[in-house]
Amino acid sequence: MVFKGAPKGGPKEEKVKTKARKKKYITGAHGSGSARQKAKYREQRANRKSQHRK
């Protein structure tokens, strides 16, 4: 019996398991109004003064 090792290199891109983590959903670009609104609030939260490193 010959056991081969794992293939070299591995996965090149990380797979996204949920729609909520896909870039289009995060940016609100896929057309859903609620996703656009969530993206707006997500951006506001990221831009808050308390979220920036000193």
N, C-alpha and C positions, 0 to 999 in steps of 0.2 A: 504494500500500500504506500502511496505517495501522498503526503499532505502538503499542499501548497500554502504559502504564507498569504497574508492579506495583500490585496493589490496596492501598489505604491501610489502615493499622491492623495488618495482619499477623495471625498467630495470637494469639488472646486467651489461651488456656491452653497451657501447655507439655505436649506429648504425652509420655507415659511409654512408652518402647520395650520395657522388660522388666518382667516380673511382679515381679521382685525389688525394683523401685524404687517400686511402687505403694504407696500409704499403707496399705492393708489388710494387705499382706504385711509391711511394715516394722513395723506394730504387732502383727502376729500375730493379727489379728482374723478371718481367713478360715477358721479352724478347724483348720488343720494343726498338729499337735503340734510338729513340728520348727520351724515358723515362729514359734510362740509361744515356744519355747525360744530361738531366735535373737534374737527381739525382746527377751526378758528380758536376754540377755547384751549386746545392743546398748545397752540402756538403762543397764545397769551400767557399761559402758565410757564412755558419755556423762557419767555422774555421777561419774567418778573425779576426784580432786583434780587430777591432772596434765592433765586435759582442759579445766579451767576457765581462762579468761583472767585475768590478774592486773590 
